[in-house]
Amino acid sequence: MSLSIRRMRRLRVLWVSHFVPYPPKGGAFQRSYNLIRGAGTVHDLHLLALRHKVGTHPEEETRRAADELGRFCGSVTILDGVKTTDRLGLIGRGLKLAIGVPLTASVSETSEMHATIRDRIKANCFDLVHFDTIGLSCYRDDIGSVPCVLSHHGAESLMMVRRTERERNWLRRMIFRLEGTVLRRYEKRQCPRFSSNFVVSELDRQLLSGVAGQARFVVVPNGVDTSYFYPMPPISGRRLIFAGRLDQYSNRDAILHFVRAVWPGISTRFPDATLDIIGSNPPASLMELSRKQPGIRVHGFVPDVRSFFEQAAVAICPIRDGGGTRVKILDNMAMAKPIVSTSIGIEGIEVVPERDVLIADRPEEFVEQISRLFLDDSLRSRLGSSARRLAEERYSWGRIVDTMLEEYDRVAAHRCK
């Protein structure tokens, strides 16, 4: 019997989110949705979320999201944060960065959210408040003495350092470097103010402990729905697949680099090879490259990626930037697809190279590893089966939610002593 089923005390929890966690497409969306769903089936959970972009969440979709999330939340409130991302908002955030407030925090701070949190705390007896990213720490003082936890989808300051190293535009590079410095100080100051900090991997726990050693960090990994992403039989052929939101920098950078630096070597060695690229908002530069390179098909957003994976022989994750753990890797593992990934792409996931995945960090390594899989049926089958087994044993959402709820109990109980 799972820990969540045995749980005796029902907690009243306020979950504060920096985005609307539905539909669960993309890493952070999948993580928050599944954790909220799991916690909401055990506790009396109330969601308070910000909507930043009308284009991403138009009115009809926002209502649909509220209805879906309301199936396991006692209440769902979605506030408008669009002004923080418009032109005037960007100017204001730039000025705040100059005085030591990271962009990560200022993009999520609105007067309406401050007032709403204070009203909720005054009107309800919450046992716990869960803030879903470091950028929401600006609301910590609004909850008074209520116990609270903070999620980290990655070691944010490290992610900024990596972004700086790859950025060619001098102005952006300067902004990213400043953001990384300011954010590191912010993490050091804010993390100890929370009873517990949830991180997605042991690596992130070590990194953030190095920044804020006085804070408590607990690993609550990213996961995968192992029933939705079911194992698929090995496929012969020369079909590659990449899936990830293309309005996210690390995904966009990854696939553009792959198409430019790796694909020519693949298509020369295997003229019949194809590459399916799936993800919302593909950039114009990728569309232009796909028209010039035979075999590349850009599909944009698709409601269900599984049918594409059924036809693919190999999944790729050429990520060169970012942090945390990649949910796309876990999805691929659950579908028993052989994976070729960069070392950064598998960070924080307990895979063993050559047993669960193949690793490639340079273009010529990608060509060689993909060639191995194209030519070896048994290797594809062995890698896929091993990856699926690891996904079931370590990364199913049921196990992960229980880890989080154990910490909820510890934090809430501490207040009662």
C-alpha positions as CSV (number, residue, x, y, z in Angstrom):
1,M,0.0,0.0,0.0
2,S,1.4,3.4,-0.9
3,L,2.3,5.9,1.7
4,S,-0.2,8.4,0.3
5,I,-3.1,5.9,0.9
6,R,-2.0,5.2,4.4
7,R,-1.7,8.8,5.3
8,M,-3.9,9.8,8.3
9,R,-3.8,13.5,8.5
10,R,-5.4,15.5,5.7
11,L,-3.6,18.8,5.2
12,R,-4.9,22.1,3.8
13,V,-2.3,23.2,1.2
14,L,-1.9,26.4,-0.8
15,W,0.1,25.8,-4.0
16,V,1.5,28.9,-5.6
17,S,2.6,28.5,-9.3
18,H,4.4,30.8,-11.7
19,F,2.5,29.3,-14.6
20,V,-0.8,27.5,-15.4
21,P,0.2,23.8,-15.1
22,Y,-2.1,22.5,-17.8
23,P,-2.0,21.1,-20.4
24,P,0.9,19.0,-19.1
25,K,3.1,19.4,-22.2
26,G,6.7,20.2,-21.6
27,G,8.9,19.4,-18.6
28,A,7.9,21.9,-16.0
29,F,4.3,21.6,-16.9
30,Q,4.3,17.8,-16.6
31,R,6.1,18.0,-13.3
32,S,3.8,20.5,-11.6
33,Y,0.7,18.9,-13.0
34,N,1.5,15.4,-11.8
35,L,2.7,16.6,-8.4
36,I,-0.5,18.7,-7.9
37,R,-2.7,15.8,-9.1
38,G,-1.0,13.5,-6.7
39,A,-1.1,15.9,-3.7
40,G,-4.7,16.9,-4.5
41,T,-5.9,13.3,-4.2
42,V,-4.6,13.1,-0.7
43,H,-4.8,16.6,0.7
44,D,-7.2,19.6,0.4
45,L,-5.1,21.5,-2.1
46,H,-5.8,25.0,-3.5
47,L,-4.0,26.3,-6.5
48,L,-3.1,30.0,-7.2
49,A,-1.4,30.4,-10.5
50,L,-0.1,33.2,-12.8
51,R,-0.9,33.4,-16.5
52,H,1.9,35.3,-18.2
53,K,1.1,35.1,-21.9
54,V,-2.4,35.4,-23.4
55,G,-1.0,33.7,-26.6
56,T,0.1,30.7,-24.5
57,H,-3.1,30.6,-22.4
58,P,-6.0,32.3,-24.2
59,E,-9.3,32.7,-22.3
60,E,-10.9,29.5,-23.5
61,E,-7.8,27.4,-22.7
62,T,-7.5,29.0,-19.3
63,R,-11.0,28.1,-18.5
64,R,-10.4,24.5,-19.7
65,A,-7.2,24.4,-17.5
66,A,-9.1,25.6,-14.5
67,D,-11.8,23.0,-15.0
68,E,-9.3,20.2,-15.4
69,L,-7.2,21.2,-12.4
70,G,-10.3,21.6,-10.4
71,R,-10.9,17.9,-10.5
72,F,-8.3,17.4,-7.8
73,C,-8.0,21.0,-6.3
74,G,-10.4,22.5,-3.8
75,S,-10.1,25.8,-5.7
76,V,-8.2,27.1,-8.7
77,T,-7.5,30.8,-9.1
78,I,-5.6,32.1,-12.1
79,L,-4.3,35.7,-12.0
80,D,-3.0,37.7,-14.9
81,G,0.7,38.4,-15.0
82,V,0.9,39.7,-18.5
83,K,2.1,43.1,-17.5
84,T,5.4,41.8,-16.2
85,T,6.3,40.6,-19.7
86,D,5.1,43.6,-21.8
87,R,7.5,46.4,-22.9
88,L,7.0,48.5,-19.8
89,G,7.2,45.4,-17.6
90,L,10.6,44.5,-19.2
91,I,11.9,48.0,-18.5
92,G,10.9,47.7,-14.9
93,R,12.4,44.3,-14.5
94,G,15.7,45.6,-16.0
95,L,15.8,48.4,-13.4
96,K,15.1,45.9,-10.6
97,L,18.0,43.7,-11.9
98,A,20.3,46.7,-11.6
99,I,19.5,47.0,-7.9
100,G,19.8,43.3,-7.1
101,V,16.4,41.7,-7.9
102,P,16.8,38.8,-10.4
103,L,14.6,38.7,-13.5
104,T,13.4,35.3,-12.4
105,A,11.7,36.9,-9.4
106,S,10.5,40.2,-10.9
107,V,8.7,38.4,-13.8
108,S,6.5,36.6,-11.2
109,E,5.8,39.5,-8.9
110,T,2.5,41.4,-9.1
111,S,0.6,43.5,-6.6
112,E,-2.5,41.4,-7.3
113,M,-0.7,38.2,-6.3
114,H,0.6,39.8,-3.1
115,A,-2.9,40.8,-2.1
116,T,-4.5,37.5,-3.1
117,I,-2.0,35.5,-1.1
118,R,-2.5,37.7,2.0
119,D,-6.3,37.4,1.6
120,R,-6.1,33.6,1.3
121,I,-3.9,33.2,4.3
122,K,-6.2,35.4,6.4
123,A,-9.4,33.6,5.3
124,N,-8.1,30.0,5.5
125,C,-6.2,27.9,8.0
126,F,-3.5,26.5,5.8
127,D,-1.2,23.8,7.1
128,L,1.4,24.4,4.4
129,V,2.2,26.7,1.4
130,H,4.1,25.3,-1.6
131,F,5.9,27.8,-3.7
132,D,6.7,26.2,-7.1
133,T,9.9,28.1,-8.0
134,I,12.6,30.3,-6.5
135,G,11.1,33.3,-8.3
136,L,8.1,33.2,-6.1
137,S,10.2,33.8,-2.9
138,C,9.1,37.4,-3.1
139,Y,5.8,36.3,-1.6
140,R,7.3,34.5,1.4
141,D,6.5,37.4,3.8
142,D,2.9,37.4,2.8
143,I,2.2,34.0,4.5
144,G,3.5,34.9,8.0
145,S,4.3,31.9,10.1
146,V,2.6,29.2,7.9
147,P,5.1,26.4,7.1
148,C,6.3,26.6,3.5
149,V,8.3,24.6,1.0
150,L,10.0,25.8,-2.2
151,S,10.5,23.9,-5.5
152,H,13.6,24.3,-7.7
153,H,13.1,23.0,-11.3
154,G,16.8,23.3,-11.7
155,A,19.8,25.1,-10.2
156,E,18.8,28.4,-11.7
157,S,22.0,30.3,-11.2
158,L,24.0,27.5,-12.8
159,M,21.6,27.6,-15.8
160,M,22.4,31.3,-16.2
161,V,26.1,30.6,-16.2
162,R,25.7,28.0,-18.9
163,R,23.6,30.4,-20.9
164,T,26.2,33.1,-20.7
165,E,28.9,30.7,-22.0
166,R,27.0,30.1,-25.2
167,E,25.5,33.5,-25.9
168,R,27.2,35.4,-28.7
169,N,25.4,38.7,-28.4
170,W,27.5,40.8,-26.0
171,L,24.5,42.6,-24.5
172,R,22.6,39.5,-23.8
173,R,25.7,37.9,-22.5
174,M,26.2,40.8,-20.1
175,I,22.5,40.5,-18.9
176,F,22.8,36.8,-18.4
177,R,26.0,37.1,-16.4
178,L,24.5,39.8,-14.2
179,E,21.3,37.7,-13.7
180,G,23.4,34.7,-12.7
181,T,25.3,36.7,-10.1
182,V,22.2,38.3,-8.7
183,L,20.3,35.0,-8.7
184,R,23.0,33.2,-6.9
185,R,22.9,35.8,-4.1
186,Y,19.1,35.5,-4.1
187,E,19.2,31.7,-3.8
188,K,21.7,32.0,-0.9
189,R,19.4,34.5,0.9
190,Q,16.0,32.9,0.1
191,C,16.4,29.1,0.4
192,P,17.0,29.0,4.2
193,R,13.7,30.9,4.7
194,F,11.8,27.8,3.7
195,S,11.3,24.7,5.8
196,S,12.3,22.5,2.9
197,N,13.6,23.0,-0.6
198,F,12.6,20.4,-3.3
199,V,15.2,19.7,-6.0
200,V,14.9,17.4,-9.0
201,S,18.2,15.5,-8.6
202,E,21.0,14.7,-6.2
203,L,23.3,16.8,-8.5
204,D,21.0,19.8,-8.0
205,R,21.0,19.1,-4.2
206,Q,24.7,19.3,-4.2
207,L,24.9,22.4,-6.3
208,L,22.3,24.4,-4.3
209,S,23.7,23.2,-1.0
210,G,27.0,24.8,-2.2
211,V,25.1,28.0,-2.6
212,A,22.8,27.9,0.5
213,G,24.4,25.4,2.9
214,Q,22.1,26.3,5.8
215,A,18.9,25.3,3.9
216,R,17.3,21.9,3.8
217,F,17.2,20.2,0.4
218,V,15.2,17.1,-0.4
219,V,15.3,15.3,-3.8
220,V,11.9,15.0,-5.4
221,P,12.8,13.8,-8.9
222,N,11.1,14.5,-12.1
223,G,9.0,11.6,-13.3
224,V,7.0,10.0,-16.0
225,D,3.5,8.6,-16.4
226,T,4.5,5.0,-17.2
227,S,1.0,4.0,-18.1
228,Y,0.5,6.9,-20.6
229,F,4.0,6.5,-22.1
230,Y,3.9,2.7,-22.6
231,P,6.8,0.6,-24.0
232,M,6.9,0.4,-27.8
233,P,8.5,-2.4,-29.8
234,P,11.9,-1.8,-31.4
235,I,11.6,-0.3,-34.9
236,S,14.0,-1.0,-37.8
237,G,14.7,1.8,-40.2
238,R,16.5,5.2,-40.2
239,R,13.9,7.4,-38.4
240,L,15.1,9.8,-35.7
241,I,12.8,11.8,-33.4
242,F,13.2,14.9,-31.2
243,A,10.4,16.3,-29.1
244,G,10.5,19.4,-26.9
245,R,9.0,22.9,-26.7
246,L,10.8,25.0,-29.3
247,D,10.0,28.3,-27.6
248,Q,12.4,27.2,-24.8
249,Y,16.0,28.3,-25.4
250,S,17.8,25.0,-24.5
251,N,15.5,22.9,-26.9
252,R,15.8,25.5,-29.7
253,D,19.6,25.7,-29.4
254,A,19.9,21.9,-29.3
255,I,17.9,21.1,-32.4
256,L,19.4,24.0,-34.4
257,H,22.9,22.8,-33.6
258,F,22.0,19.2,-34.4
259,V,20.5,20.1,-37.8
260,R,23.5,22.3,-38.7
261,A,26.4,20.2,-37.3
262,V,25.2,16.6,-37.1
263,W,22.5,16.0,-39.7
264,P,24.8,16.4,-42.7
265,G,26.9,13.5,-41.5
266,I,23.9,11.4,-40.8
267,S,22.2,12.0,-44.2
268,T,25.5,11.4,-46.0
269,R,26.0,8.0,-44.3
270,F,22.3,7.1,-44.5
271,P,20.6,8.9,-47.4
272,D,17.2,7.3,-46.4
273,A,17.4,8.7,-42.8
274,T,14.6,11.0,-41.6
275,L,14.2,13.3,-38.6
276,D,10.9,14.3,-37.1
277,I,11.0,17.4,-35.0
278,I,8.1,18.0,-32.7
279,G,7.5,21.0,-30.5
280,S,5.4,24.2,-30.3
281,N,6.5,27.5,-31.9
282,P,9.4,26.3,-34.1
283,P,11.7,29.2,-35.0
284,A,11.8,30.6,-38.5
285,S,15.5,29.6,-38.8
286,L,14.6,25.9,-38.2
287,M,11.9,26.0,-40.8
288,E,14.3,27.5,-43.3
289,L,16.9,24.8,-42.5
290,S,14.4,22.0,-42.8
291,R,13.4,23.2,-46.3
292,K,17.1,23.0,-47.4
293,Q,17.8,19.6,-45.8
294,P,16.1,16.5,-47.2
295,G,14.6,14.2,-44.7
296,I,13.8,16.7,-42.0
297,R,10.1,17.2,-41.0
298,V,9.1,19.9,-38.5
299,H,5.6,19.2,-37.1
300,G,5.2,22.0,-34.5
301,F,2.9,21.1,-31.6
302,V,1.1,17.8,-31.7
303,P,-1.5,16.8,-29.1
304,D,-0.1,13.3,-28.7
305,V,3.5,12.5,-29.5
306,R,3.2,8.7,-29.0
307,S,2.1,7.9,-32.6
308,F,5.3,9.6,-33.8
309,F,7.5,7.6,-31.3
310,E,5.9,4.4,-32.5
311,Q,7.4,4.9,-35.9
312,A,10.8,6.2,-34.7
313,A,13.9,4.0,-34.4
314,V,16.0,6.3,-32.2
315,A,15.3,9.3,-30.0
316,I,17.8,12.2,-29.7
317,C,18.4,14.7,-26.9
318,P,21.2,17.0,-28.1
319,I,20.8,19.5,-25.2
320,R,23.8,21.7,-24.6
321,D,22.4,24.1,-22.0
322,G,20.0,24.5,-19.1
323,G,19.8,22.5,-15.9
324,G,17.5,20.2,-13.8
325,T,16.5,16.9,-15.3
326,R,14.9,16.5,-18.8
327,V,11.4,15.1,-18.7
328,K,11.8,14.3,-22.4
329,I,14.5,11.8,-21.5
330,L,12.1,10.1,-19.0
331,D,9.3,10.0,-21.5
332,N,11.6,8.4,-24.1
333,M,12.8,5.9,-21.5
334,A,9.2,4.9,-20.6
335,M,8.5,4.3,-24.2
336,A,11.5,2.0,-24.4
337,K,13.1,4.1,-27.2
338,P,16.8,3.9,-27.6
339,I,18.3,7.3,-26.8
340,V,21.4,9.2,-27.9
341,S,21.9,12.2,-25.6
342,T,24.5,14.7,-24.5
343,S,26.0,14.4,-21.0
344,I,24.1,17.5,-20.0
345,G,20.9,16.0,-21.4
346,I,21.0,13.1,-18.9
347,E,22.2,15.1,-15.9
348,G,20.4,14.1,-12.7
349,I,18.9,10.9,-14.1
350,E,20.3,7.7,-12.8
351,V,21.1,6.2,-16.2
352,V,24.2,4.1,-17.0
353,P,25.8,4.9,-20.4
354,E,25.8,1.9,-22.8
355,R,23.2,0.2,-20.5
356,D,20.3,2.6,-20.7
357,V,21.4,5.3,-23.2
358,L,24.2,6.2,-25.5
359,I,26.2,9.4,-24.9
360,A,27.4,11.9,-27.6
361,D,28.8,15.4,-26.9
362,R,30.4,16.2,-30.2
363,P,28.9,16.1,-33.7
364,E,31.1,13.2,-34.8
365,E,30.1,11.3,-31.7
366,F,26.4,11.8,-32.5
367,V,26.9,10.4,-36.0
368,E,28.8,7.4,-34.7
369,Q,26.3,6.5,-31.9
370,I,23.2,7.0,-34.2
371,S,25.0,4.8,-36.8
372,R,25.5,2.0,-34.2
373,L,21.8,2.0,-33.4
374,F,20.7,2.1,-37.0
375,L,22.8,-0.9,-37.7
376,D,22.3,-3.0,-34.6
377,D,18.8,-4.3,-33.8
378,S,19.9,-6.1,-30.6
379,L,21.5,-2.9,-29.3
380,R,18.3,-0.9,-29.9
381,S,16.2,-3.6,-28.1
382,R,18.6,-3.9,-25.2
383,L,18.8,-0.2,-24.5
384,G,15.1,0.3,-24.8
385,S,14.2,-2.5,-22.4
386,S,16.7,-1.3,-19.8
387,A,15.6,2.3,-20.0
388,R,11.9,1.2,-19.6
389,R,12.8,-0.9,-16.5
390,L,14.6,2.1,-14.9
391,A,11.7,4.4,-15.6
392,E,9.3,2.0,-13.8
393,E,11.5,1.4,-10.9
394,R,12.8,4.9,-10.2
395,Y,10.7,7.5,-11.9
396,S,7.0,6.6,-11.8
397,W,5.0,9.5,-10.4
398,G,3.4,7.5,-7.7
399,R,6.7,6.9,-6.0
400,I,7.8,10.5,-6.4
401,V,4.5,12.0,-5.0
402,D,4.9,9.8,-1.9
403,T,8.4,11.3,-1.3
404,M,7.0,14.8,-1.5
405,L,4.0,14.0,0.8
406,E,6.4,12.5,3.4
407,E,8.1,15.9,3.5
408,Y,4.8,17.7,3.6
409,D,4.0,15.7,6.8
410,R,7.3,16.4,8.4
411,V,7.1,20.2,7.7
412,A,3.5,20.5,8.9
413,A,4.1,18.3,12.0
414,H,7.0,20.5,13.0
415,R,4.7,23.5,13.3
416,C,2.5,21.5,15.7
417,K,5.3,20.8,18.2
